Amino acid sequence: MIDAQRAGKGASTCVHYRTCPLCEATCGLEITMLGGQVLRIRGDRDDVFSKGHICPKGSTLKQLHEDADRLRRPPLRRGSAPTDSRWEEVSWDDAFAEIERRLTPIIDRCGRDAVAVYLGNPNVHNLAGMIYNRPSGLSPTRCSSVL
Ligand code: SF4
């Protein structure tokens, strides 16, 4: 539990209403914050679908968010798999530059059908993932055929 002293002098609480990203139920969340830290998560009683109900996973998003082992930056494998490689955290700019460096020649050589995106739980249920992770040039039908 955090308090105003730990969160910073003069910190005040504010409430954000969001949709749980963990599964297709897309339950409404009421998230109380204090000084940039999550104080409490509970169901949003005014959510038209979930009407205040959430499961234990949704109520523990604070612990997931604050987990010391949670990935916060993209991991990039250096070296040759499987024996001579290691994972290294890099910046998002470096990760996107590496993706461009390695995928662009493949697309240039073999066409857009040479690459695909795999979406799993939970982002497969997130509309943003479906919209923004779709490689340009692939039809929605072709994308959904692998789901
Ligand atoms: S609260 Fe539970 S049931 Fe609701 S969307 Fe999140 S994970 Fe799914």
Boltz pocket constraint, residues with backbone or C-beta under 6 A from the ligand:
constraints:
  - pocket:
      binder: B
      contacts: [[A, 20], [A, 21], [A, 22], [A, 23], [A, 24], [A, 25], [A, 26], [A, 27], [A, 53], [A, 54], [A, 55], [A, 56], [A, 57], [A, 58], [A, 59]]
      max_distance: 6.0
